Structures are given as structure tokens and as C-alpha cells.
């Protein structure tokens, strides 16, 4: 007597047209027989589909799914994220969701495969996106599908199983000490010379500098508090908290930076008086000519790049002033932990990994110090 098939077992057979079919019987739910068919060109292809379906069934997922497509789920997910993440992050996530929906949004959520995600990434790469951008696309999908897995809409997170593209480590650019001094010299008469001085002496991010207010600066103690960043939005500018707890920090200023800020404060007071009642007093340390936040694009193209050219130093990004501070400080023997805290990195490991090119000089300094101990 043949063994009776149990509810939840799967069966596979080949049709007359050569295609393979797998059936899963889920028993009766509300009086209705639950069956699901899976199709493929090979026995193994269908067998893999059944394996996933049976595992899902064991996890308590209904065979019929939840009626969600990838597109409908992502739309719900991104809407729910709006109040949980920063506006700029939400807009970036939304762009990735829009792109994914365009290409795989029609697929039933439970039928999305790692191969679908990998094809999506390959399509984005062929369209000219950088590998780092494509990895971000995968990261957003992984985060979204992690929620789907948690809510038992799907048995597994297929984005986590998809292989991301390889990203080549970007060559970091930094000015050396002579070049940094040449740049500061070229900028010495500029109305924002203090901004460049503080950037080079603290490694602060551009958004942190442009959001800095006088209330956060203590020139007597030679310190400033970093807790806000300036972000561009479709509606203009907005001041937002810095991204992590570690990026909210106190920074100790160099004597040169304090001197530059004192001079800058006097100059700014004169500008405010000369401009008259139209000055928009937001207490910004580095505002534009009418007291409003400086436009980052204008800062780069109309001021920073021309100053680099005048100084005769390499063409770098503004962010590379941050790298310049770290490279010079580490090369001069400032402890890695101090540099990491000044930069506002979330962990010292990030600092060590980013500036590993400075390690040889630090190791040499360590060896020389021990030689001095031994009198050699």
C-alpha cells in the first residue's frame, strides 16, 4: 500500500511540453484547498523553488503569499521610513526604491530571487553607475527586505544573498604641510579665510562648518561644539543634527585658528553694520554676504577652487582638507584616538582603515622612540 502524501509535501512532474511543474499542498484554510504550482525548464530549478516554498510554509507563511509585489511593498516601506531617517537619507533611499520598482516592481514579493537582485545591480552598473552607488542600492533593498522577512512576508532576505559589485578603494588625496601652508597663504585675504583655517586645523566636515554658530564657539577656551550640519533640500537649506553620537563632539582649536576666528568676527561685525537692517542674523560663523547660509556649490567653484589654483597646489575636493588634517596630524605623532575623536568618526577602526597609508611613518616614529629609550 503506497504511503499517503502529507499536507505540505511537494511533488514534481514533467509536462508534455517538456517543462517541469512542482506542486505544494497546503491543506485546507477556511474550507479552501491551498495549492501552489511552480514552473521551470529543469527538474533542479523547480526543486529549488519547492525547497523555498516548503521552508516558507514551515515558517507559517501562506502559500498564496500576501498579494504584494516588490513595487507595492517598497512603496509602503519607503513611506514608513520618512519619519525615521534624515530627510537627505530618505530622498536618497527613495531614488533607489524608484529605480528598483521600475525594473523588478512587477515581481511578486515572495518570488524575488537573489539572481533578480544581481541582474538589477548589473543593469545599474551598465547604465553608468559607480560600484559604490550600486552597493548602496543593494543595501537599501537589504534593509527593506529585512523588514519583509521580519514580518514573515518572505522566508529569506534575497538582497542579503545577492553578491554586490566589488568597489576599488579610492585613492585618498591630501595636501602635504608645505601645500597646506601655501593654500592658507593664498586664502589669507579672503573673507572666509578663517573657514579654510578651521577646516585644515580641525578636519571638520563642510556641512558642519557651514552650520557652525557663534554660540557654539568659545574663543577664550579655544574650543567649539559640533552638533549641527547644514543640508541642501529641494526647499532650500535646513539645519540638522549631526548623523551619529560620535560626530557630536567638542573640538580643541589651534592658536592659529583662534586668531583667525577673532579677526573674522571683527570683520563680520563690520559687514553686518555696513549691510544694514537687511542682514539676516542667524548667528552663523561663516555666512554669505547677507548673513544667510553659504551655498556649498558657490563655495567650491567661486572661492575654493580658484584659491587652490592661486596657491599652485593640486586640485582637491573640499573634503580632502579633512584628509589633509588627519594625515598631517597622524604624521606628526598625534595619537590615533585623538585624531579619530576630533574627526568625529564612529570608531577608531574607521580612522585606522582610512589613514593606513600614514601607518609606516607612525611605526617609524614608534621605533625611533624606543631607540631613544635604549640610547641607540
N, C-alpha and C positions, 0 to 999 in steps of 0.2 A: 504494500500500500504506500503510495507516494506521500511524502511529507507535505503537509498543508503550508502554503506560504503565509507568513505572518504579515500583519499590517506594518508598513514601514519598510518591508523588504523591497528591493528594486529588481527589475528584470530587464534584460537587453535582448533584442532580436533584430534581424536584418530584414528590411522590406524588399519587395520585388525590384524596386528601382535601385537597389544597392545601398541605400542609406541605412544607417543604424538608428534604432529608437530605444530609449530607455524609459521605463515606466516606474513610478513610485506610487505606492498605495498608502494613503494616509488614514485609511479607515473613514468612519462617518463623523462629521461635525455638523451639529444641528440637523441631523437627519440626511445630510447630503454627503455622498461619497466623494472623498478628496483624492483625486488622481492628478498627476503631473507628468507630461511627456517631455523628453529631452532628445534632441536630434543631433546627428553628427555624421561625418563622412567615414569615420573609422570606429571600430569597437572601443579602442582605448579612449578616444575623445568623449564618447558617451559615458564610458565607465568613470572618467574623471568628473563629469557633470553630476552623475548619480552620487558619487562619493561626497561631493559638496552638498548636494540636496539632502542626503541622508543625515549628514552631520548637522545641517541646519535644523532638520526635523528633531534630532536628538536634543538640540538646544531650545526647543519649544517654538521654533518659527513655523508659521503655517506654510503649507506647500504653495498656496496661491500668492504668497508674498503680501505686500501691503499696498499694492496698487500704485507704488511710487516709481517714477522714472528717476534717472540720475538728475535730470534737469529740475524736476519738481522738488526733489529732496534738497538739492543745493540751493534752490531759491528760498526754501524755508530756513535752511541752516544759516545762510548769509544774513537774512533778515534778523534772525535771532542773535547774531553776533554784534549788531550795531551798537548796542548799549554796553557791550562787554570789552571792547577793544578801542584803541585810539582811532580817531577819525581818519588819519592818514593810512593807518594799517587796514582799516575797514575798506577804504577805497581801493587799496592795492589788492586785497582779497577779492573784492567784487569784480575787478578786472579779470582775475584768474577764473573765477566762477563763470563769468560770461563766456570766456574762451572755452572752458570745458563743456559748458552747456551747448555751445554751438556744434561741438564735434561728437560728444558722447551723451548729450542730454536725452536723446530718444531711447536709450537703452534702459530696460527695466533694472531697477537698482540692484536686485539680487542676482542679476545676470552679468553685471560688470565684472570683468576679469583683469588680472594683472597685465595681461597682454594688451587689453584695451587701453590701459593707462600708459603703458610703454609706447604704444602707437601714437597716443595723444602727445606724449613728450617728443617723440621723433618728428611729428608734424610741426610742432612749435620750433624745434631746432632748425628744420629745413626752411622755415619761414624767416629765419634770421635771428631768432632769439639767442641770447647768450646762455651757455650751460648753467650758469648760476641762476638765471631767471627761470629756467625750466625746472631746476631743483626746487625753487620756491613754489612753482605751480604744483609739483608733486607734494610738497609739504602742506599746502593748503588743502589739497584733496585728502591727504592722510589725516589731517585734523578733522575734516568734515566727516569722512567715512569712519573715523574713530567713534564719533558720536552715533552714527548709524549702527555700528557694531554694539556699542554700549546699550542702545535701545532695542537691540535684537531685531533690527530690520534686515541685517545681513549676518551671515555666520562668521565672516572674516573681513579684515580691512585689506582690500586688494591693492590699495595705493602703497601700503607698507611692504607688500610683496613685490612691487614693481621696482626694477633696478633703475636708479637715477643716472643721469649722464655724469661723466667724470668732469670735474672742474679743475683746470690748471691753477695752481697757486699764482696769484697776481704778484708781479714784481713790485715791491714797495719802493716808492720814491721819497727821498728826504734830502733836504739841503744839508751840507756839512757846515761846520761852525763859521768858516770864512764866508760862505754863501749866505748864511742866515744874517750875519752882520752886515753884509753888503745890501741885502734886501731892506733891513731896518734903516740903514743909512739913506737909501733911496726914498723910503717912506717917511722920513723924519719930519718933513714939512707938510705932509698930507693931513687933512682934517681928521682922518681916522687912524693916524699913526699909532695911537695908543691901542686900538683894536688889534693891530698886527703884532704889537709888542706883547700884549697879554696872550694872544694866540700862541706865539712862539715860546713864551716862558711858562705856560701852563698846560698846553695841549688841549685846551677847551674846544669843543665842537662848535661849528659855525652857528647852529641854531641856539646853542647855549650862550654864545657871545652876543648875538643879536637880541636875545630876550633879557639880557642882564640889566638889572635896575640898580640905581644908586643905593637903594635901601638894603641891598644885599652886599654892599661893598663897605668894608671898614678900613679906611686908609691909615688910621692910627695904628691898628694892629697888623696891618698888611695882609688882610685875608678877604676872601669873598665867598659867598654861599652860592652854589649851583643847585637850583631846584626847578628851573623852568627852561623850556625850549620854545623857539619860535617856529611855527609851521605854516606853510602856504596852503591855503584851501581854495576851492572854487569861489568862495565868497570873500576872499581876502586873506588876512593873517589871523592867526589865533595863537595865544599863549597856552601851552600845555605843560603838565608835569613831565619831568624827565622820565625816561622809559622804565628804569629799574631803581630799586632802593640804593644800589651802589653808585648809580650815576648822580644821586642827590648827595652832594658832598661839600666839604669845606676845602678851599684851595688856598695855600700859602703863596703870597705874591713875592716876587723878587724885588729888590730895592729899585731896580731899573723900571719895573712895571708900575710900582707905586708912584715913582717920579713922573712917568708918562701919564698916569691917570690923574694926578694932581694938575698937571699942565692942561690936560684935556678938559677937566672940569671947569677950569677958569675960562678956557676958550668957548666951551659950550654955554656958559652963563652969558658971555658977551653975544653969542649968536642969538640966544633967546631974547635978549633985550633989543638987539638990532632988528629982529624979525617982528617983534611986537605981539599984540594980542592973538594973532593967528597961529602962534606956536602951540602945537598940541603936546602938552606936558604929560607924558606917560611915565616920567621918571627913568627913561631909558638911558643907559650909559653910552650906547652907540646908536643914536637915532640918525635919521636923514636930516636934511637941511631945514625941515619944518617940524621936527620932533617925533615924526612917525617912524615905525619900524623900517629899517633899511631893506630894500629889495635885494635878495641874495643874488639874482642874476645880474643886476646892475653892479653890485659889489664886485663880482668876478670880472665881468667884461669891461667895465668902465674904470675900475680902480685897481683891483688886484693884479690882473694880467699885465696892464701897462707898467705897473711898478716892478714886476718881475723883469720885464724887458729892459726898463731903465737901469735896473741893478746889474743886468748882464748875467743873470743866474738861470738855471734850467726852468722851463715852463712846467709848473706843477699844479695840482689841484689845491684848493684851499685846505682840504682835509689833510694834505701832505704836510702842512705846518704842524699838525698834531703828531704825525710820524717824526717830523724833524725834532720836536721837543723830546719825544721818547728816546730817539736814537742818540741824541747828544747827552741827555741825562744819564742813560744807561752807560754810554761810552765813558762818561766822566765818573762812573762808580756809584751813582745814586742807586740805592737798593731797589731791586725789582718790585718789592711790595710797595714802596713809597711811590714809584712811578705808576704802578697799577692803580693805587688809590687816587692819585692825582688825576689820572685819565678817566676814572670812574668806570673801569672795567668790572664786569660782574664777578670775575675770578682772576686770580693771579696767573692761572694757566693760560688764559687768553692772551695776556701780556707776554708771557714767555714764548708762546707759539708765534705771535705776530712779530716779535722782535728777536727771533732766534738768531738772525744774522749778526746781532751785536754780541752774542754769547762768546765768540772767540776772544774778543777784547776784554770781556769781563773775566773770562777764565785766566787770561794772561795777567790781569791785574791781581787776581787772587793768588796766583803762583808767585808773582813778584812780592806780594805782601808777606807770604810765608818765607820767601828767601830772606827778606829783611829781618824776620824773626830769628832765623838761623845765622844771620850775619854773613850770607853768601851773596 
